Amino acid sequence: MSRTESAQLVERVLQEITDCLEKGETVKLSSFGSFIVRSKGQRIGRNPKTGEEVPIAPRRVMVFKPSNILKARINGLVVEGEEEE
C-alpha cells in the first residue's frame, strides 16, 4: 500500500470508530481494549477561584478500558500465545 492509501485506510477506521461512539455504542479492539460512552448526570461543582457553587450539566464521556493483554504487555509480562522478542 502507498502512504496515501494507508493514511486513507486509517482515517476510515477512525471515522467508523467515531461514528459508533457518537451513537453510544461500545467499540472493542481485540487485544487492545474498549472505548465506552457513559452518561453522567447533572451535579453541583465548585469554582476553585471563587468557591462559588455552579451546576455542571449532564453530559456523555468516553472511557477507555485496556484489555488484560495490553496491561500485561505494558508491564513487561509475557502474554500466553506470544513469543518473547
PDB file with one MODEL, atoms N, CA, C and O in Angstrom:
MODEL        1
ATOM      1  N   MET A   1       0.834  -1.185   0.000  1.00  0.00           N
ATOM      2  CA  MET A   1       0.000   0.000   0.000  1.00  0.00           C
ATOM      3  C   MET A   1       0.879   1.248   0.000  1.00  0.00           C
ATOM      4  O   MET A   1       1.946   1.282   0.612  1.00  0.00           O
ATOM      5  N   SER A   2       0.411   2.244  -0.685  1.00  0.00           N
ATOM      6  CA  SER A   2       1.155   3.508  -0.679  1.00  0.00           C
ATOM      7  C   SER A   2       0.865   4.245   0.619  1.00  0.00           C
ATOM      8  O   SER A   2      -0.063   3.901   1.350  1.00  0.00           O
ATOM      9  N   ARG A   3       1.665   5.255   0.890  1.00  0.00           N
ATOM     10  CA  ARG A   3       1.479   6.063   2.093  1.00  0.00           C
ATOM     11  C   ARG A   3       0.094   6.723   2.081  1.00  0.00           C
ATOM     12  O   ARG A   3      -0.564   6.790   3.120  1.00  0.00           O
ATOM     13  N   THR A   4      -0.346   7.203   0.937  1.00  0.00           N
ATOM     14  CA  THR A   4      -1.656   7.854   0.808  1.00  0.00           C
ATOM     15  C   THR A   4      -2.783   6.862   1.083  1.00  0.00           C
ATOM     16  O   THR A   4      -3.730   7.179   1.803  1.00  0.00           O
ATOM     17  N   GLU A   5      -2.683   5.664   0.510  1.00  0.00           N
ATOM     18  CA  GLU A   5      -3.707   4.642   0.735  1.00  0.00           C
ATOM     19  C   GLU A   5      -3.753   4.235   2.207  1.00  0.00           C
ATOM     20  O   GLU A   5      -4.829   4.046   2.774  1.00  0.00           O
ATOM     21  N   SER A   6      -2.587   4.104   2.812  1.00  0.00           N
ATOM     22  CA  SER A   6      -2.519   3.739   4.233  1.00  0.00           C
ATOM     23  C   SER A   6      -3.178   4.818   5.095  1.00  0.00           C
ATOM     24  O   SER A   6      -3.932   4.505   6.016  1.00  0.00           O
ATOM     25  N   ALA A   7      -2.892   6.081   4.795  1.00  0.00           N
ATOM     26  CA  ALA A   7      -3.474   7.192   5.552  1.00  0.00           C
ATOM     27  C   ALA A   7      -4.985   7.214   5.394  1.00  0.00           C
ATOM     28  O   ALA A   7      -5.706   7.449   6.364  1.00  0.00           O
ATOM     29  N   GLN A   8      -5.477   6.969   4.170  1.00  0.00           N
ATOM     30  CA  GLN A   8      -6.920   6.945   3.936  1.00  0.00           C
ATOM     31  C   GLN A   8      -7.586   5.801   4.705  1.00  0.00           C
ATOM     32  O   GLN A   8      -8.671   5.970   5.261  1.00  0.00           O
ATOM     33  N   LEU A   9      -6.933   4.641   4.733  1.00  0.00           N
ATOM     34  CA  LEU A   9      -7.478   3.491   5.454  1.00  0.00           C
ATOM     35  C   LEU A   9      -7.560   3.792   6.955  1.00  0.00           C
ATOM     36  O   LEU A   9      -8.570   3.497   7.594  1.00  0.00           O
ATOM     37  N   VAL A  10      -6.516   4.370   7.508  1.00  0.00           N
ATOM     38  CA  VAL A  10      -6.510   4.717   8.934  1.00  0.00           C
ATOM     39  C   VAL A  10      -7.611   5.728   9.228  1.00  0.00           C
ATOM     40  O   VAL A  10      -8.313   5.597  10.230  1.00  0.00           O
ATOM     41  N   GLU A  11      -7.772   6.729   8.375  1.00  0.00           N
ATOM     42  CA  GLU A  11      -8.810   7.745   8.561  1.00  0.00           C
ATOM     43  C   GLU A  11     -10.207   7.117   8.514  1.00  0.00           C
ATOM     44  O   GLU A  11     -11.082   7.502   9.290  1.00  0.00           O
ATOM     45  N   ARG A  12     -10.421   6.156   7.612  1.00  0.00           N
ATOM     46  CA  ARG A  12     -11.725   5.484   7.531  1.00  0.00           C
ATOM     47  C   ARG A  12     -12.017   4.678   8.795  1.00  0.00           C
ATOM     48  O   ARG A  12     -13.140   4.679   9.300  1.00  0.00           O
ATOM     49  N   VAL A  13     -10.990   3.991   9.299  1.00  0.00           N
ATOM     50  CA  VAL A  13     -11.170   3.204  10.525  1.00  0.00           C
ATOM     51  C   VAL A  13     -11.495   4.128  11.695  1.00  0.00           C
ATOM     52  O   VAL A  13     -12.413   3.849  12.466  1.00  0.00           O
ATOM     53  N   LEU A  14     -10.752   5.223  11.835  1.00  0.00           N
ATOM     54  CA  LEU A  14     -11.010   6.166  12.921  1.00  0.00           C
ATOM     55  C   LEU A  14     -12.390   6.805  12.792  1.00  0.00           C
ATOM     56  O   LEU A  14     -13.058   7.037  13.800  1.00  0.00           O
ATOM     57  N   GLN A  15     -12.822   7.089  11.574  1.00  0.00           N
ATOM     58  CA  GLN A  15     -14.149   7.665  11.360  1.00  0.00           C
ATOM     59  C   GLN A  15     -15.238   6.672  11.767  1.00  0.00           C
ATOM     60  O   GLN A  15     -16.243   7.061  12.363  1.00  0.00           O
ATOM     61  N   GLU A  16     -15.041   5.400  11.450  1.00  0.00           N
ATOM     62  CA  GLU A  16     -16.014   4.366  11.834  1.00  0.00           C
ATOM     63  C   GLU A  16     -16.099   4.253  13.355  1.00  0.00           C
ATOM     64  O   GLU A  16     -17.193   4.145  13.909  1.00  0.00           O
ATOM     65  N   ILE A  17     -14.954   4.277  14.029  1.00  0.00           N
ATOM     66  CA  ILE A  17     -14.932   4.231  15.499  1.00  0.00           C
ATOM     67  C   ILE A  17     -15.675   5.436  16.059  1.00  0.00           C
ATOM     68  O   ILE A  17     -16.500   5.298  16.963  1.00  0.00           O
ATOM     69  N   THR A  18     -15.382   6.624  15.522  1.00  0.00           N
ATOM     70  CA  THR A  18     -16.034   7.853  15.974  1.00  0.00           C
ATOM     71  C   THR A  18     -17.541   7.779  15.764  1.00  0.00           C
ATOM     72  O   THR A  18     -18.304   8.152  16.655  1.00  0.00           O
ATOM     73  N   ASP A  19     -17.978   7.308  14.608  1.00  0.00           N
ATOM     74  CA  ASP A  19     -19.413   7.197  14.320  1.00  0.00           C
ATOM     75  C   ASP A  19     -20.108   6.273  15.324  1.00  0.00           C
ATOM     76  O   ASP A  19     -21.197   6.581  15.807  1.00  0.00           O
ATOM     77  N   CYS A  20     -19.480   5.154  15.631  1.00  0.00           N
ATOM     78  CA  CYS A  20     -20.061   4.209  16.601  1.00  0.00           C
ATOM     79  C   CYS A  20     -20.156   4.841  17.991  1.00  0.00           C
ATOM     80  O   CYS A  20     -21.168   4.687  18.676  1.00  0.00           O
ATOM     81  N   LEU A  21     -19.113   5.547  18.405  1.00  0.00           N
ATOM     82  CA  LEU A  21     -19.119   6.190  19.719  1.00  0.00           C
ATOM     83  C   LEU A  21     -20.178   7.290  19.796  1.00  0.00           C
ATOM     84  O   LEU A  21     -20.817   7.463  20.834  1.00  0.00           O
ATOM     85  N   GLU A  22     -20.367   8.029  18.710  1.00  0.00           N
ATOM     86  CA  GLU A  22     -21.402   9.066  18.685  1.00  0.00           C
ATOM     87  C   GLU A  22     -22.788   8.468  18.904  1.00  0.00           C
ATOM     88  O   GLU A  22     -23.654   9.104  19.505  1.00  0.00           O
ATOM     89  N   LYS A  23     -22.999   7.246  18.418  1.00  0.00           N
ATOM     90  CA  LYS A  23     -24.282   6.559  18.589  1.00  0.00           C
ATOM     91  C   LYS A  23     -24.409   5.917  19.971  1.00  0.00           C
ATOM     92  O   LYS A  23     -25.458   5.365  20.305  1.00  0.00           O
ATOM     93  N   GLY A  24     -23.339   5.988  20.778  1.00  0.00           N
ATOM     94  CA  GLY A  24     -23.371   5.410  22.121  1.00  0.00           C
ATOM     95  C   GLY A  24     -22.969   3.953  22.174  1.00  0.00           C
ATOM     96  O   GLY A  24     -23.139   3.300  23.204  1.00  0.00           O
ATOM     97  N   GLU A  25     -22.435   3.431  21.076  1.00  0.00           N
ATOM     98  CA  GLU A  25     -22.026   2.027  21.024  1.00  0.00           C
ATOM     99  C   GLU A  25     -20.643   1.853  21.658  1.00  0.00           C
ATOM    100  O   GLU A  25     -19.825   2.774  21.647  1.00  0.00           O
ATOM    101  N   THR A  26     -20.393   0.672  22.207  1.00  0.00           N
ATOM    102  CA  THR A  26     -19.072   0.319  22.718  1.00  0.00           C
ATOM    103  C   THR A  26     -18.230  -0.191  21.558  1.00  0.00           C
ATOM    104  O   THR A  26     -18.708  -0.965  20.730  1.00  0.00           O
ATOM    105  N   VAL A  27     -16.976   0.245  21.500  1.00  0.00           N
ATOM    106  CA  VAL A  27     -16.061  -0.205  20.450  1.00  0.00           C
ATOM    107  C   VAL A  27     -14.979  -1.046  21.110  1.00  0.00           C
ATOM    108  O   VAL A  27     -14.225  -0.555  21.950  1.00  0.00           O
ATOM    109  N   LYS A  28     -14.906  -2.327  20.721  1.00  0.00           N
ATOM    110  CA  LYS A  28     -13.916  -3.244  21.278  1.00  0.00           C
ATOM    111  C   LYS A  28     -12.868  -3.559  20.223  1.00  0.00           C
ATOM    112  O   LYS A  28     -13.199  -3.968  19.111  1.00  0.00           O
ATOM    113  N   LEU A  29     -11.600  -3.365  20.579  1.00  0.00           N
ATOM    114  CA  LEU A  29     -10.490  -3.711  19.700  1.00  0.00           C
ATOM    115  C   LEU A  29      -9.755  -4.875  20.347  1.00  0.00           C
ATOM    116  O   LEU A  29      -9.165  -4.728  21.418  1.00  0.00           O
ATOM    117  N   SER A  30      -9.793  -6.022  19.701  1.00  0.00           N
ATOM    118  CA  SER A  30      -9.231  -7.242  20.247  1.00  0.00           C
ATOM    119  C   SER A  30      -7.776  -7.052  20.670  1.00  0.00           C
ATOM    120  O   SER A  30      -6.978  -6.475  19.931  1.00  0.00           O
ATOM    121  N   SER A  31      -7.441  -7.537  21.856  1.00  0.00           N
ATOM    122  CA  SER A  31      -6.096  -7.475  22.439  1.00  0.00           C
ATOM    123  C   SER A  31      -5.626  -6.054  22.722  1.00  0.00           C
ATOM    124  O   SER A  31      -4.459  -5.851  23.056  1.00  0.00           O
ATOM    125  N   PHE A  32      -6.511  -5.065  22.597  1.00  0.00           N
ATOM    126  CA  PHE A  32      -6.134  -3.681  22.856  1.00  0.00           C
ATOM    127  C   PHE A  32      -6.987  -3.087  23.968  1.00  0.00           C
ATOM    128  O   PHE A  32      -6.457  -2.648  24.988  1.00  0.00           O
ATOM    129  N   GLY A  33      -8.311  -3.072  23.778  1.00  0.00           N
ATOM    130  CA  GLY A  33      -9.192  -2.532  24.804  1.00  0.00           C
ATOM    131  C   GLY A  33     -10.526  -2.109  24.234  1.00  0.00           C
ATOM    132  O   GLY A  33     -10.854  -2.390  23.082  1.00  0.00           O
ATOM    133  N   SER A  34     -11.297  -1.415  25.081  1.00  0.00           N
ATOM    134  CA  SER A  34     -12.633  -0.981  24.694  1.00  0.00           C
ATOM    135  C   SER A  34     -12.809   0.506  24.958  1.00  0.00           C
ATOM    136  O   SER A  34     -12.327   1.040  25.957  1.00  0.00           O
ATOM    137  N   PHE A  35     -13.508   1.159  24.041  1.00  0.00           N
ATOM    138  CA  PHE A  35     -13.916   2.539  24.222  1.00  0.00           C
ATOM    139  C   PHE A  35     -15.393   2.501  24.570  1.00  0.00           C
ATOM    140  O   PHE A  35     -16.194   1.928  23.831  1.00  0.00           O
ATOM    141  N   ILE A  36     -15.757   3.110  25.695  1.00  0.00           N
ATOM    142  CA  ILE A  36     -17.115   3.039  26.202  1.00  0.00           C
ATOM    143  C   ILE A  36     -17.632   4.457  26.406  1.00  0.00           C
ATOM    144  O   ILE A  36     -16.908   5.319  26.905  1.00  0.00           O
ATOM    145  N   VAL A  37     -18.895   4.705  26.018  1.00  0.00           N
ATOM    146  CA  VAL A  37     -19.522   6.000  26.253  1.00  0.00           C
ATOM    147  C   VAL A  37     -20.405   5.860  27.489  1.00  0.00           C
ATOM    148  O   VAL A  37     -21.245   4.964  27.562  1.00  0.00           O
ATOM    149  N   ARG A  38     -20.209   6.750  28.458  1.00  0.00           N
ATOM    150  CA  ARG A  38     -21.001   6.743  29.680  1.00  0.00           C
ATOM    151  C   ARG A  38     -21.722   8.076  29.817  1.00  0.00           C
ATOM    152  O   ARG A  38     -21.227   9.115  29.380  1.00  0.00           O
ATOM    153  N   SER A  39     -22.885   8.029  30.424  1.00  0.00           N
ATOM    154  CA  SER A  39     -23.650   9.252  30.683  1.00  0.00           C
ATOM    155  C   SER A  39     -23.440   9.671  32.125  1.00  0.00           C
ATOM    156  O   SER A  39     -23.520   8.852  33.041  1.00  0.00           O
ATOM    157  N   LYS A  40     -23.169  10.953  32.318  1.00  0.00           N
ATOM    158  CA  LYS A  40     -23.020  11.499  33.659  1.00  0.00           C
ATOM    159  C   LYS A  40     -24.181  12.452  33.907  1.00  0.00           C
ATOM    160  O   LYS A  40     -24.532  13.254  33.041  1.00  0.00           O
ATOM    161  N   GLY A  41     -24.763  12.362  35.068  1.00  0.00           N
ATOM    162  CA  GLY A  41     -25.888  13.225  35.408  1.00  0.00           C
ATOM    163  C   GLY A  41     -25.426  14.615  35.834  1.00  0.00           C
ATOM    164  O   GLY A  41     -24.233  14.866  36.003  1.00  0.00           O
ATOM    165  N   GLN A  42     -26.387  15.502  36.002  1.00  0.00           N
ATOM    166  CA  GLN A  42     -26.071  16.852  36.463  1.00  0.00           C
ATOM    167  C   GLN A  42     -25.594  16.775  37.905  1.00  0.00           C
ATOM    168  O   GLN A  42     -26.054  15.937  38.681  1.00  0.00           O
ATOM    169  N   ARG A  43     -24.663  17.660  38.256  1.00  0.00           N
ATOM    170  CA  ARG A  43     -24.180  17.715  39.627  1.00  0.00           C
ATOM    171  C   ARG A  43     -23.753  19.140  39.942  1.00  0.00           C
ATOM    172  O   ARG A  43     -23.670  19.994  39.059  1.00  0.00           O
ATOM    173  N   ILE A  44     -23.489  19.371  41.198  1.00  0.00           N
ATOM    174  CA  ILE A  44     -23.029  20.686  41.626  1.00  0.00           C
ATOM    175  C   ILE A  44     -21.509  20.639  41.761  1.00  0.00           C
ATOM    176  O   ILE A  44     -20.952  19.769  42.430  1.00  0.00           O
ATOM    177  N   GLY A  45     -20.855  21.598  41.106  1.00  0.00           N
ATOM    178  CA  GLY A  45     -19.407  21.728  41.207  1.00  0.00           C
ATOM    179  C   GLY A  45     -19.072  23.025  41.914  1.00  0.00           C
ATOM    180  O   GLY A  45     -19.961  23.776  42.315  1.00  0.00           O
ATOM    181  N   ARG A  46     -17.786  23.280  42.062  1.00  0.00           N
ATOM    182  CA  ARG A  46     -17.357  24.488  42.750  1.00  0.00           C
ATOM    183  C   ARG A  46     -16.273  25.169  41.936  1.00  0.00           C
ATOM    184  O   ARG A  46     -15.315  24.528  41.505  1.00  0.00           O
ATOM    185  N   ASN A  47     -16.427  26.474  41.725  1.00  0.00           N
ATOM    186  CA  ASN A  47     -15.403  27.258  41.051  1.00  0.00           C
ATOM    187  C   ASN A  47     -14.223  27.366  42.015  1.00  0.00           C
ATOM    188  O   ASN A  47     -14.364  27.943  43.093  1.00  0.00           O
ATOM    189  N   PRO A  48     -13.050  26.815  41.644  1.00  0.00           N
ATOM    190  CA  PRO A  48     -11.927  26.818  42.586  1.00  0.00           C
ATOM    191  C   PRO A  48     -11.402  28.219  42.904  1.00  0.00           C
ATOM    192  O   PRO A  48     -10.817  28.438  43.964  1.00  0.00           O
ATOM    193  N   LYS A  49     -11.606  29.147  42.004  1.00  0.00           N
ATOM    194  CA  LYS A  49     -11.097  30.502  42.215  1.00  0.00           C
ATOM    195  C   LYS A  49     -11.967  31.287  43.203  1.00  0.00           C
ATOM    196  O   LYS A  49     -11.457  31.974  44.089  1.00  0.00           O
ATOM    197  N   THR A  50     -13.299  31.171  43.033  1.00  0.00           N
ATOM    198  CA  THR A  50     -14.214  31.963  43.863  1.00  0.00           C
ATOM    199  C   THR A  50     -14.889  31.145  44.957  1.00  0.00           C
ATOM    200  O   THR A  50     -15.416  31.710  45.915  1.00  0.00           O
ATOM    201  N   GLY A  51     -14.878  29.828  44.823  1.00  0.00           N
ATOM    202  CA  GLY A  51     -15.570  28.980  45.786  1.00  0.00           C
ATOM    203  C   GLY A  51     -17.072  28.907  45.541  1.00  0.00           C
ATOM    204  O   GLY A  51     -17.795  28.248  46.287  1.00  0.00           O
ATOM    205  N   GLU A  52     -17.541  29.584  44.494  1.00  0.00           N
ATOM    206  CA  GLU A  52     -18.966  29.623  44.177  1.00  0.00           C
ATOM    207  C   GLU A  52     -19.424  28.262  43.640  1.00  0.00           C
ATOM    208  O   GLU A  52     -18.727  27.627  42.848  1.00  0.00           O
ATOM    209  N   GLU A  53     -20.602  27.829  44.084  1.00  0.00           N
ATOM    210  CA  GLU A  53     -21.168  26.584  43.571  1.00  0.00           C
ATOM    211  C   GLU A  53     -21.802  26.844  42.216  1.00  0.00           C
ATOM    212  O   GLU A  53     -22.502  27.840  42.030  1.00  0.00           O
ATOM    213  N   VAL A  54     -21.552  25.943  41.268  1.00  0.00           N
ATOM    214  CA  VAL A  54     -22.118  26.070  39.927  1.00  0.00           C
ATOM    215  C   VAL A  54     -22.621  24.699  39.474  1.00  0.00           C
ATOM    216  O   VAL A  54     -21.997  23.678  39.763  1.00  0.00           O
ATOM    217  N   PRO A  55     -23.747  24.678  38.764  1.00  0.00           N
ATOM    218  CA  PRO A  55     -24.244  23.381  38.264  1.00  0.00           C
ATOM    219  C   PRO A  55     -23.401  22.925  37.060  1.00  0.00           C
ATOM    220  O   PRO A  55     -23.033  23.725  36.200  1.00  0.00           O
ATOM    221  N   ILE A  56     -23.113  21.645  37.027  1.00  0.00           N
ATOM    222  CA  ILE A  56     -22.424  21.038  35.887  1.00  0.00           C
ATOM    223  C   ILE A  56     -23.476  20.237  35.129  1.00  0.00           C
ATOM    224  O   ILE A  56     -24.120  19.345  35.681  1.00  0.00           O
ATOM    225  N   ALA A  57     -23.635  20.574  33.857  1.00  0.00           N
ATOM    226  CA  ALA A  57     -24.690  19.981  33.032  1.00  0.00           C
ATOM    227  C   ALA A  57     -24.448  18.484  32.810  1.00  0.00           C
ATOM    228  O   ALA A  57     -23.307  18.023  32.838  1.00  0.00           O
ATOM    229  N   PRO A  58     -25.539  17.727  32.587  1.00  0.00           N
ATOM    230  CA  PRO A  58     -25.361  16.312  32.230  1.00  0.00           C
ATOM    231  C   PRO A  58     -24.610  16.211  30.910  1.00  0.00           C
ATOM    232  O   PRO A  58     -24.750  17.064  30.034  1.00  0.00           O
ATOM    233  N   ARG A  59     -23.820  15.171  30.783  1.00  0.00           N
ATOM    234  CA  ARG A  59     -23.019  15.016  29.564  1.00  0.00           C
ATOM    235  C   ARG A  59     -22.643  13.564  29.375  1.00  0.00           C
ATOM    236  O   ARG A  59     -22.810  12.731  30.266  1.00  0.00           O
ATOM    237  N   ARG A  60     -22.130  13.283  28.188  1.00  0.00           N
ATOM    238  CA  ARG A  60     -21.604  11.943  27.893  1.00  0.00           C
ATOM    239  C   ARG A  60     -20.086  12.036  27.860  1.00  0.00           C
ATOM    240  O   ARG A  60     -19.524  13.004  27.347  1.00  0.00           O
ATOM    241  N   VAL A  61     -19.433  11.033  28.407  1.00  0.00           N
ATOM    242  CA  VAL A  61     -17.976  10.988  28.409  1.00  0.00           C
ATOM    243  C   VAL A  61     -17.518   9.667  27.815  1.00  0.00           C
ATOM    244  O   VAL A  61     -18.230   8.664  27.872  1.00  0.00           O
ATOM    245  N   MET A  62     -16.326   9.681  27.247  1.00  0.00           N
ATOM    246  CA  MET A  62     -15.762   8.457  26.694  1.00  0.00           C
ATOM    247  C   MET A  62     -14.706   7.937  27.654  1.00  0.00           C
ATOM    248  O   MET A  62     -13.891   8.697  28.176  1.00  0.00           O
ATOM    249  N   VAL A  63     -14.733   6.629  27.879  1.00  0.00           N
ATOM    250  CA  VAL A  63     -13.794   5.976  28.772  1.00  0.00           C
ATOM    251  C   VAL A  63     -13.072   4.890  27.980  1.00  0.00           C
ATOM    252  O   VAL A  63     -13.682   4.201  27.163  1.00  0.00           O
ATOM    253  N   PHE A  64     -11.768   4.740  28.226  1.00  0.00           N
ATOM    254  CA  PHE A  64     -11.014   3.649  27.611  1.00  0.00           C
ATOM    255  C   PHE A  64     -10.673   2.635  28.676  1.00  0.00           C
ATOM    256  O   PHE A  64     -10.150   2.989  29.732  1.00  0.00           O
ATOM    257  N   LYS A  65     -10.967   1.366  28.405  1.00  0.00           N
ATOM    258  CA  LYS A  65     -10.637   0.286  29.327  1.00  0.00           C
ATOM    259  C   LYS A  65      -9.669  -0.650  28.603  1.00  0.00           C
ATOM    260  O   LYS A  65     -10.070  -1.361  27.682  1.00  0.00           O
ATOM    261  N   PRO A  66      -8.395  -0.657  29.012  1.00  0.00           N
ATOM    262  CA  PRO A  66      -7.422  -1.519  28.332  1.00  0.00           C
ATOM    263  C   PRO A  66      -7.704  -2.999  28.594  1.00  0.00           C
ATOM    264  O   PRO A  66      -8.224  -3.372  29.646  1.00  0.00           O
ATOM    265  N   SER A  67      -7.349  -3.834  27.609  1.00  0.00           N
ATOM    266  CA  SER A  67      -7.520  -5.283  27.777  1.00  0.00           C
ATOM    267  C   SER A  67      -6.451  -5.810  28.726  1.00  0.00           C
ATOM    268  O   SER A  67      -5.438  -5.153  28.966  1.00  0.00           O
ATOM    269  N   ASN A  68      -6.689  -6.993  29.257  1.00  0.00           N
ATOM    270  CA  ASN A  68      -5.694  -7.620  30.135  1.00  0.00           C
ATOM    271  C   ASN A  68      -4.397  -7.889  29.377  1.00  0.00           C
ATOM    272  O   ASN A  68      -3.313  -7.829  29.957  1.00  0.00           O
ATOM    273  N   ILE A  69      -4.505  -8.183  28.096  1.00  0.00           N
ATOM    274  CA  ILE A  69      -3.313  -8.429  27.271  1.00  0.00           C
ATOM    275  C   ILE A  69      -2.478  -7.161  27.166  1.00  0.00           C
ATOM    276  O   ILE A  69      -1.258  -7.208  27.324  1.00  0.00           O
ATOM    277  N   LEU A  70      -3.123  -6.028  26.901  1.00  0.00           N
ATOM    278  CA  LEU A  70      -2.399  -4.757  26.805  1.00  0.00           C
ATOM    279  C   LEU A  70      -1.762  -4.402  28.144  1.00  0.00           C
ATOM    280  O   LEU A  70      -0.608  -3.974  28.183  1.00  0.00           O
ATOM    281  N   LYS A  71      -2.495  -4.573  29.237  1.00  0.00           N
ATOM    282  CA  LYS A  71      -1.954  -4.276  30.567  1.00  0.00           C
ATOM    283  C   LYS A  71      -0.715  -5.119  30.840  1.00  0.00           C
ATOM    284  O   LYS A  71       0.286  -4.612  31.346  1.00  0.00           O
ATOM    285  N   ALA A  72      -0.782  -6.408  30.504  1.00  0.00           N
ATOM    286  CA  ALA A  72       0.356  -7.298  30.725  1.00  0.00           C
ATOM    287  C   ALA A  72       1.556  -6.861  29.894  1.00  0.00           C
ATOM    288  O   ALA A  72       2.682  -6.843  30.391  1.00  0.00           O
ATOM    289  N   ARG A  73       1.325  -6.512  28.644  1.00  0.00           N
ATOM    290  CA  ARG A  73       2.427  -6.130  27.755  1.00  0.00           C
ATOM    291  C   ARG A  73       3.113  -4.848  28.212  1.00  0.00           C
ATOM    292  O   ARG A  73       4.339  -4.753  28.150  1.00  0.00           O
ATOM    293  N   ILE A  74       2.338  -3.852  28.673  1.00  0.00           N
ATOM    294  CA  ILE A  74       2.987  -2.610  29.100  1.00  0.00           C
ATOM    295  C   ILE A  74       3.741  -2.781  30.418  1.00  0.00           C
ATOM    296  O   ILE A  74       4.580  -1.955  30.776  1.00  0.00           O
ATOM    297  N   ASN A  75       3.434  -3.857  31.131  1.00  0.00           N
ATOM    298  CA  ASN A  75       4.159  -4.159  32.363  1.00  0.00           C
ATOM    299  C   ASN A  75       5.279  -5.164  32.136  1.00  0.00           C
ATOM    300  O   ASN A  75       5.869  -5.666  33.092  1.00  0.00           O
ATOM    301  N   GLY A  76       5.574  -5.462  30.865  1.00  0.00           N
ATOM    302  CA  GLY A  76       6.701  -6.326  30.528  1.00  0.00           C
ATOM    303  C   GLY A  76       6.470  -7.796  30.764  1.00  0.00           C
ATOM    304  O   GLY A  76       7.426  -8.568  30.834  1.00  0.00           O
ATOM    305  N   LEU A  77       5.217  -8.204  30.888  1.00  0.00           N
ATOM    306  CA  LEU A  77       4.921  -9.615  31.113  1.00  0.00           C
ATOM    307  C   LEU A  77       4.698 -10.309  29.778  1.00  0.00           C
ATOM    308  O   LEU A  77       4.211  -9.707  28.821  1.00  0.00           O
ATOM    309  N   VAL A  78       5.059 -11.577  29.731  1.00  0.00           N
ATOM    310  CA  VAL A  78       4.839 -12.362  28.518  1.00  0.00           C
ATOM    311  C   VAL A  78       3.382 -12.801  28.507  1.00  0.00           C
ATOM    312  O   VAL A  78       2.874 -13.352  29.484  1.00  0.00           O
ATOM    313  N   VAL A  79       2.731 -12.550  27.398  1.00  0.00           N
ATOM    314  CA  VAL A  79       1.324 -12.919  27.251  1.00  0.00           C
ATOM    315  C   VAL A  79       1.258 -14.299  26.613  1.00  0.00           C
ATOM    316  O   VAL A  79       1.975 -14.584  25.654  1.00  0.00           O
ATOM    317  N   GLU A  80       0.392 -15.155  27.151  1.00  0.00           N
ATOM    318  CA  GLU A  80       0.243 -16.504  26.648  1.00  0.00           C
ATOM    319  C   GLU A  80      -0.078 -16.488  25.156  1.00  0.00           C
ATOM    320  O   GLU A  80      -0.955 -15.748  24.709  1.00  0.00           O
ATOM    321  N   GLY A  81       0.631 -17.299  24.401  1.00  0.00           N
ATOM    322  CA  GLY A  81       0.402 -17.371  22.962  1.00  0.00           C
ATOM    323  C   GLY A  81       1.296 -16.445  22.164  1.00  0.00           C
ATOM    324  O   GLY A  81       1.273 -16.484  20.934  1.00  0.00           O
ATOM    325  N   GLU A  82       2.089 -15.605  22.836  1.00  0.00           N
ATOM    326  CA  GLU A  82       3.003 -14.707  22.135  1.00  0.00           C
ATOM    327  C   GLU A  82       4.436 -15.114  22.454  1.00  0.00           C
ATOM    328  O   GLU A  82       4.729 -15.619  23.537  1.00  0.00           O
ATOM    329  N   GLU A  83       5.312 -14.887  21.496  1.00  0.00           N
ATOM    330  CA  GLU A  83       6.717 -15.205  21.692  1.00  0.00           C
ATOM    331  C   GLU A  83       7.433 -14.019  22.310  1.00  0.00           C
ATOM    332  O   GLU A  83       7.060 -12.867  22.094  1.00  0.00           O
ATOM    333  N   GLU A  84       8.494 -14.326  23.101  1.00  0.00           N
ATOM    334  CA  GLU A  84       9.342 -13.251  23.618  1.00  0.00           C
ATOM    335  C   GLU A  84      10.219 -12.745  22.500  1.00  0.00           C
ATOM    336  O   GLU A  84      10.644 -13.512  21.636  1.00  0.00           O
ATOM    337  N   GLU A  85      10.493 -11.448  22.516  1.00  0.00           N
ATOM    338  CA  GLU A  85      11.348 -10.874  21.483  1.00  0.00           C
ATOM    339  C   GLU A  85      12.768 -10.778  21.956  1.00  0.00           C
ATOM    340  O   GLU A  85      13.636 -10.316  21.215  1.00  0.00           O
TER     341      GLU A  85
ENDMDL
END
